[in-house]
Amino acid sequence: MTEPPESGTKSHVNEHIQVSTVRVFIALAPPDDAKEELARELRPAYDAYPRMRWNRIEDWHITLAFLGELPVTAVPLLQPPLADLAATRRPLRLALRGGGHFDERVLWSGIDGDLEGLHLLATEVRTVAEECGVAFEARPLRPHLTLARARRNDPSSTVEAAAALAAFTGRPWQAERLHLVGSNFSRGPGPIRYRDIEAWDFGGGV
């Protein structure tokens, strides 16, 4: 799989993070071939903007609900109802399309396809979290993949990279699994690293 370049600076692991908590979100992930397609489109940007903090391709995801910092004891409460939800929902047909930026700092690729189904799924997983007693900021869903972050003194890189990505249209693919994702390390200036806590196949049919 094509990898973005190293940023040129060492990532710093915060050794003082409490192991009693974990940063949690619920997400979908594109399949490898769809990510490879976008990575090929990004090769000129990788070369042109090496100082941007490029996310690892294996960490690309579509966040449905960002739950923030949770006690590790809260995570098992989420797993059974999310498993039940996934079992009753069909896969979503989506595609990666275009690009943009948030505040000239964060580069992203947009999502196309069954957006109505995507918004409904996001509503359902947020309801599950609320019913499990998880308090979180319910921001409006803006479906995207976060690709990179610019350094504070270099906002033009993000704007230019987004413009170059604007015409990209990826092939359609099926989002077939619901992911419960956690990260409790690398919260310094380096890229955040993620891991699946658990993932469930959608079982409602295509």
VENCOR-V533833 format. One record per pair of residues at least 24 apart in sequence whose ideal C-beta (glycine too) atoms are under 7 Angstrom apart, sorted by sequence separation. I is the first residue (numbers start at 1). J is the second residue. If there is no record, write none. Layout:
BEGIN
i: (I/I)
j: (J/J)
END
This chain:
BEGIN
i: (94/177/178/35/92/118/176/177/92/176/115/92/30/1/29/29/89/111/28/111/2/27/28/110/1/27/109/27/28/108/109/2/27/108/2/25/26/108/109/26/85/108/25/85/106/107/5/25/107/4/8/25/8/24/82/85/106/7/105/5/23/105/7/23/24/82/7/81/21/22/5/21/62/96/4/21/22/78/105/20/21/24/78/81/104/107/4/20/106/4/22/105/3/78/104/107/2/77/104/107/1/26/109/64/65/101/38/64/101/113/65/74/64/65/101/34/67/100/99/65/70/30/99/67/98/99/68/98/67/99/66/98/38/65/97/97/97/96/95/95/95/95/93/94/62/93/94/62/91/92/61/91/60/91/55/55/86/54/55/54/53/52/53/82/52/52/82/26/51/79/78/51/52/49/91/49/90/89/86/90/86/88/89/90/91/45/86/87/88/90/83/86/61/82/45/79/44/61/75/41/41/38/37/37/59/56/59/34/55/34/53/34/31/30/28/29/28/26/27/26/26/27/24/25/24/24/23/22/23/23/22/21/17/17/17/13/13/14/14/11/13/12/11/12/12/11/10/11)
j: (118/201/202/60/117/143/201/202/118/202/143/121/60/32/60/61/121/143/61/144/36/61/62/144/36/62/144/63/64/144/145/39/64/145/40/63/64/146/147/65/124/147/65/125/146/147/46/66/148/46/50/67/51/67/125/128/149/51/149/50/68/150/53/69/70/128/54/128/69/70/54/70/111/145/54/71/72/128/155/71/72/75/129/132/155/158/56/72/158/57/75/158/57/132/158/161/57/132/159/162/57/82/165/121/122/158/96/122/159/172/125/134/125/126/162/96/129/162/162/129/134/96/165/134/165/166/136/166/136/168/136/168/109/136/168/169/170/170/170/171/172/173/172/173/143/174/175/145/174/175/145/175/145/176/146/147/178/147/148/148/148/148/149/178/149/150/180/125/151/180/180/154/157/157/202/161/202/202/200/204/201/203/204/205/206/161/202/203/204/206/200/203/179/200/164/198/164/181/197/165/168/170/170/171/193/191/194/170/191/171/191/173/173/173/175/179/179/178/179/179/180/181/180/181/181/182/182/182/183/184/184/184/184/185/187/185/186/187/188/186/188/188/188/189/190/190/190/191)
END
